Amino acid sequence: MSKIDSRLRSLTGYAPAIPTPFKSDGAVDYRALQVFCDLQINEGATALVVCGTTGEAPTLSPTEQVTVIQIAVDAAAGRVPVIAGAGSNSTAHAIELTRDAEAAGADAILSVVPYYNKPTQAGLYAHFSAVADATGLPVILYDVPSRTVVGLADETIARLAELPRVVGIKDATGDLGRLFRLRSLLGADFKLLSGDDATAPAFIAQGGDGCISVTSNLVPRLCREMFIAYEQGLIHKARQLAQPVARLTAALFLETNPTPLKYALGLLGLMSPSVRLPLVEPTSATRSRISTALGETCREFSCYLVGNKQLPAVQVAERQRVYAQGCVMNCVIGS
């Protein structure tokens, strides 16, 4: 029998890396988070990933992190698994966060490579072994060298995959050749998830299990249909759907994630564009590019843009006009 928990055995496709909404005074907007999580599930998300990079986890207090996880769990209500980021560059702190996430009801842990310390591969193995030993939840490794400086070697991942709790990896290296290397080392049950939206379609086309995604926050159903098309071998359809996804992705990574994403979600009226320091609001050039990308998506694929299917056609048309002007919508979906 596979060691992977039944809650994650069917984890494929696109899972949004959920941003943490903030109010104008900097407090977490828990109501907006609840509404947004529910909207993502209704539009095709296969899991909710909270308290990660996109969730600005390093700026959240321990109490805020636990509450964010609890709200996601309540919103999911068993419909999809909740994967909680619980990483740190201190192993003791990562264990504490992992245990808190488990107590809050998370279905799995996303554990990032320790940053800043620059540990050796032996240190990385010891770190993740200690985290896995401290929890009864499945652990998904998170390899993102662009943020952590060091990365996991293939051989280290293979060793970690032998541990009872380590069930997958979010690979944000963008190295497509690695997919084949890891699959041959780890077998079919180990979950190989992309963490790089730009290369995710190619990753999936070549047999990857899915993507923990920034872009799918904006177009969850489009990402879902693209994934299904690749899975069914409908390559022409998948490539057609990948074009608007790629256009949005390009705009969302002009500056450090999640700043552009939260600006886009502000235009959609789904949450404030506010980020916590040391992140700051995007430049006017980036805001213009995001507005243009949303306008094009609204015009060509309006039914896929998150929240649009709930709106009358006249409101969708108004949104398109607003995006073109680069203004922030004040409406809130579902209010």
C-alpha positions as CSV (number, residue, x, y, z in Angstrom):
1,M,0.0,0.0,0.0
2,S,1.2,3.5,-0.8
3,K,2.5,5.4,2.2
4,I,0.7,8.6,1.0
5,D,-2.3,9.6,3.0
6,S,-5.7,9.1,1.4
7,R,-6.3,12.9,1.6
8,L,-3.4,13.5,-0.8
9,R,-3.5,10.4,-3.0
10,S,-5.6,12.2,-5.6
11,L,-3.6,15.4,-5.4
12,T,-3.0,16.4,-9.0
13,G,-3.7,19.5,-11.1
14,Y,-3.5,23.1,-9.9
15,A,-3.5,24.1,-6.3
16,P,-3.5,27.8,-5.6
17,A,-0.8,29.2,-3.3
18,I,-3.2,31.4,-1.3
19,P,-2.2,35.0,-0.5
20,T,-3.0,36.3,2.9
21,P,-5.3,39.3,2.7
22,F,-4.6,42.3,4.9
23,K,-6.8,45.2,5.9
24,S,-5.8,48.8,5.5
25,D,-4.5,48.9,9.0
26,G,-2.3,45.8,8.4
27,A,-4.4,43.3,10.2
28,V,-5.2,40.0,8.5
29,D,-8.6,40.1,6.8
30,Y,-9.9,36.8,7.8
31,R,-13.3,37.3,6.2
32,A,-11.8,38.0,2.8
33,L,-9.6,34.9,3.3
34,Q,-12.6,32.7,4.0
35,V,-14.5,34.0,1.0
36,F,-11.5,33.6,-1.3
37,C,-10.8,30.0,-0.2
38,D,-14.4,29.0,-0.8
39,L,-14.3,30.7,-4.2
40,Q,-11.1,28.9,-5.2
41,I,-12.6,25.5,-4.3
42,N,-15.9,26.3,-6.2
43,E,-13.9,27.1,-9.3
44,G,-11.8,24.0,-9.4
45,A,-8.8,24.2,-7.0
46,T,-7.6,20.7,-6.0
47,A,-6.1,21.9,-2.7
48,L,-5.5,25.0,-0.7
49,V,-1.9,25.9,0.1
50,V,-1.6,28.5,2.8
51,C,1.2,30.2,4.8
52,G,3.7,29.8,2.0
53,T,5.7,32.3,0.0
54,T,2.6,33.8,-1.6
55,G,0.9,33.9,1.8
56,E,3.8,36.1,3.2
57,A,4.3,33.6,5.9
58,P,7.6,35.3,7.2
59,T,5.5,38.3,8.2
60,L,2.8,36.5,10.0
61,S,2.8,36.0,13.8
62,P,2.5,32.4,15.1
63,T,-1.1,33.2,16.1
64,E,-1.9,34.6,12.7
65,Q,-0.5,31.5,11.0
66,V,-2.6,29.2,13.1
67,T,-5.7,31.2,12.4
68,V,-5.1,31.4,8.7
69,I,-4.8,27.6,8.6
70,Q,-7.9,27.1,10.7
71,I,-9.9,29.4,8.4
72,A,-8.7,27.5,5.3
73,V,-9.6,24.2,7.0
74,D,-13.1,25.5,7.8
75,A,-13.6,26.8,4.3
76,A,-12.4,23.6,2.7
77,A,-14.8,21.5,4.9
78,G,-13.2,18.3,3.7
79,R,-13.8,19.1,0.0
80,V,-10.1,19.5,-0.7
81,P,-7.0,19.1,1.4
82,V,-5.3,22.0,3.1
83,I,-1.5,22.1,2.8
84,A,0.1,24.4,5.3
85,G,3.5,26.0,4.9
86,A,5.5,25.4,8.1
87,G,9.1,26.1,7.1
88,S,11.9,28.0,8.8
89,N,15.6,28.3,8.7
90,S,15.6,27.0,12.3
91,T,14.8,23.3,12.6
92,A,13.3,23.8,16.1
93,H,11.1,26.6,14.8
94,A,10.0,24.5,11.8
95,I,9.0,21.7,14.1
96,E,7.0,24.1,16.3
97,L,5.2,25.5,13.2
98,T,4.6,22.0,11.9
99,R,3.0,20.8,15.1
100,D,0.9,24.0,15.3
101,A,-0.3,23.4,11.7
102,E,-1.2,19.8,12.6
103,A,-3.2,20.9,15.6
104,A,-5.0,23.5,13.5
105,G,-6.3,20.8,11.2
106,A,-4.0,20.9,8.2
107,D,-4.0,17.8,6.0
108,A,-0.3,18.1,5.0
109,I,2.8,20.2,5.6
110,L,4.8,22.2,3.0
111,S,8.3,22.4,4.4
112,V,10.8,24.8,2.6
113,V,14.5,24.3,2.4
114,P,16.1,26.3,5.2
115,Y,17.2,29.7,3.9
116,Y,20.1,32.1,4.9
117,N,22.0,29.4,6.8
118,K,23.3,27.6,3.7
119,P,23.3,24.1,5.1
120,T,25.0,21.2,3.4
121,Q,23.1,18.3,2.0
122,A,23.7,16.4,5.2
123,G,22.2,19.3,7.1
124,L,19.2,19.4,4.8
125,Y,18.6,15.7,5.3
126,A,18.9,16.0,9.1
127,H,16.5,19.1,9.1
128,F,13.8,17.4,7.0
129,S,14.2,14.1,8.9
130,A,13.6,16.0,12.2
131,V,10.5,17.7,10.8
132,A,9.0,14.5,9.4
133,D,9.6,12.7,12.7
134,A,7.8,15.5,14.6
135,T,4.4,15.1,12.8
136,G,1.8,12.6,11.9
137,L,1.0,14.5,8.7
138,P,2.4,13.9,5.2
139,V,5.3,16.3,4.4
140,I,5.8,17.9,1.0
141,L,9.4,19.2,0.5
142,Y,9.7,22.7,-1.0
143,D,12.8,23.4,-3.1
144,V,13.1,27.0,-4.2
145,P,16.8,27.9,-4.6
146,S,16.1,31.4,-5.9
147,R,14.9,32.3,-2.4
148,T,16.9,29.9,-0.2
149,V,20.3,30.1,-2.0
150,V,20.9,26.3,-1.5
151,G,18.8,23.6,-3.0
152,L,18.0,19.9,-2.5
153,A,20.2,17.5,-4.5
154,D,18.3,14.7,-6.4
155,E,20.1,12.1,-4.2
156,T,19.0,13.9,-1.0
157,I,15.4,14.0,-2.2
158,A,15.6,10.3,-2.9
159,R,16.9,9.6,0.6
160,L,14.2,11.7,2.2
161,A,11.5,10.0,0.1
162,E,12.4,6.8,2.0
163,L,11.1,8.4,5.2
164,P,7.5,7.4,6.1
165,R,6.1,10.9,6.0
166,V,7.8,12.5,3.0
167,V,5.4,12.1,0.1
168,G,6.2,14.7,-2.5
169,I,8.1,17.9,-3.6
170,K,7.2,21.3,-4.8
171,D,9.9,21.9,-7.3
172,A,10.4,25.6,-8.0
173,T,13.8,25.2,-9.8
174,G,12.3,25.4,-13.3
175,D,14.6,22.5,-14.3
176,L,12.3,20.4,-16.5
177,G,15.0,17.7,-16.9
178,R,14.8,17.1,-13.2
179,L,11.2,15.7,-13.6
180,F,12.5,12.7,-15.5
181,R,15.4,12.2,-13.1
182,L,13.2,12.3,-10.0
183,R,10.5,10.1,-11.5
184,S,13.0,7.4,-12.2
185,L,14.5,7.7,-8.7
186,L,11.2,7.9,-6.8
187,G,8.5,6.0,-8.7
188,A,4.9,6.9,-9.5
189,D,3.5,7.4,-6.0
190,F,5.8,10.3,-5.0
191,K,4.1,13.6,-5.8
192,L,6.0,15.8,-8.2
193,L,4.5,19.3,-8.2
194,S,5.8,22.3,-10.0
195,G,6.4,25.5,-8.1
196,D,7.2,27.5,-11.1
197,D,4.2,28.8,-13.1
198,A,6.3,29.7,-16.1
199,T,7.4,26.1,-16.8
200,A,4.4,24.3,-15.1
201,P,2.6,23.5,-18.4
202,A,5.6,21.8,-19.8
203,F,6.2,20.1,-16.5
204,I,2.7,18.7,-16.5
205,A,2.9,17.8,-20.2
206,Q,5.9,15.7,-19.4
207,G,4.2,13.8,-16.6
208,G,4.3,16.0,-13.6
209,D,1.4,15.6,-11.1
210,G,0.5,19.3,-11.0
211,C,1.4,22.7,-9.8
212,I,1.2,24.7,-6.6
213,S,0.5,27.9,-8.4
214,V,0.4,31.7,-8.1
215,T,-1.4,32.2,-11.4
216,S,-4.3,29.8,-10.7
217,N,-5.5,32.3,-8.0
218,L,-6.7,34.4,-10.9
219,V,-7.9,31.6,-13.3
220,P,-8.5,28.4,-11.4
221,R,-10.9,26.8,-13.8
222,L,-8.7,27.7,-16.8
223,C,-5.7,26.0,-15.1
224,R,-7.9,23.0,-14.3
225,E,-9.1,22.6,-17.8
226,M,-5.6,23.0,-19.2
227,F,-4.3,20.3,-16.8
228,I,-7.1,17.9,-17.8
229,A,-6.4,18.5,-21.5
230,Y,-2.7,17.6,-21.0
231,E,-3.8,14.6,-19.0
232,Q,-6.1,13.4,-21.7
233,G,-3.5,14.0,-24.5
234,L,-5.4,16.9,-26.0
235,I,-2.2,18.8,-26.7
236,H,-3.6,21.3,-29.1
237,K,-6.4,22.3,-26.7
238,A,-4.0,22.4,-23.8
239,R,-1.6,24.7,-25.6
240,Q,-4.5,27.1,-26.5
241,L,-5.5,27.3,-22.9
242,A,-1.8,27.7,-21.8
243,Q,-1.5,31.0,-23.8
244,P,-3.7,33.2,-21.5
245,V,-2.2,31.5,-18.5
246,A,1.3,32.3,-19.7
247,R,0.3,36.0,-20.4
248,L,-1.0,36.4,-16.8
249,T,2.0,34.6,-15.4
250,A,4.4,37.0,-17.2
251,A,2.6,40.0,-15.6
252,L,2.5,38.4,-12.1
253,F,6.3,37.9,-11.9
254,L,7.4,41.3,-13.1
255,E,8.1,42.0,-9.4
256,T,8.4,39.9,-6.2
257,N,5.5,37.6,-5.6
258,P,2.9,38.1,-4.2
259,T,2.9,41.9,-4.8
260,P,1.6,41.8,-8.4
261,L,-0.9,39.0,-7.5
262,K,-2.4,41.0,-4.7
263,Y,-2.7,44.1,-6.9
264,A,-4.5,41.9,-9.5
265,L,-6.9,40.5,-6.8
266,G,-7.5,44.1,-5.7
267,L,-8.6,44.9,-9.3
268,L,-11.0,41.9,-9.0
269,G,-12.3,43.2,-5.7
270,L,-11.4,40.1,-3.9
271,M,-9.0,41.5,-1.4
272,S,-6.9,44.5,-0.6
273,P,-3.7,44.8,-2.6
274,S,-1.8,45.6,0.7
275,V,1.4,43.7,1.4
276,R,3.5,43.8,4.6
277,L,7.0,45.3,4.7
278,P,9.6,44.7,3.4
279,L,7.4,44.2,0.4
280,V,5.9,47.4,-1.2
281,E,3.2,48.1,-3.8
282,P,4.1,47.5,-7.4
283,T,5.4,50.2,-9.7
284,S,3.1,52.0,-12.1
285,A,4.6,50.1,-15.0
286,T,3.8,46.8,-13.4
287,R,0.3,47.9,-12.5
288,S,-0.3,48.9,-16.1
289,R,0.9,45.5,-17.3
290,I,-1.3,43.7,-14.8
291,S,-4.4,45.7,-15.8
292,T,-3.7,45.0,-19.5
293,A,-3.3,41.3,-18.9
294,L,-6.6,41.2,-16.9
295,G,-8.4,43.2,-19.6
296,E,-7.2,40.8,-22.3
297,T,-8.3,37.8,-20.2
298,C,-11.6,39.3,-19.4
299,R,-12.2,40.1,-23.1
300,E,-11.2,36.6,-24.5
301,F,-11.8,34.3,-21.5
302,S,-14.2,36.2,-19.2
303,C,-15.9,33.0,-17.9
304,Y,-12.5,31.8,-16.6
305,L,-11.4,34.9,-14.6
306,V,-12.0,34.2,-11.0
307,G,-15.4,35.5,-9.8
308,N,-16.5,36.6,-13.3
309,K,-18.9,33.7,-13.8
310,Q,-20.9,35.1,-10.8
311,L,-21.4,38.4,-12.5
312,P,-23.9,39.7,-15.2
313,A,-22.4,40.4,-18.5
314,V,-22.8,44.2,-18.0
315,Q,-20.6,44.0,-14.9
316,V,-18.0,41.9,-16.7
317,A,-17.9,44.6,-19.4
318,E,-17.5,47.3,-16.8
319,R,-14.6,45.3,-15.2
320,Q,-12.8,45.2,-18.6
321,R,-13.2,49.0,-18.9
322,V,-11.8,49.4,-15.3
323,Y,-8.8,47.2,-16.0
324,A,-8.0,49.2,-19.1
325,Q,-7.9,52.4,-16.9
326,G,-5.8,50.6,-14.2
327,C,-8.3,51.5,-11.5
328,V,-9.1,49.4,-8.4
329,M,-12.5,48.0,-8.1
330,N,-14.4,48.6,-4.9
331,C,-16.9,45.8,-5.3
332,V,-16.5,42.5,-3.4
333,I,-17.6,39.3,-5.0
334,G,-20.3,37.6,-3.1
335,S,-21.2,40.6,-0.9
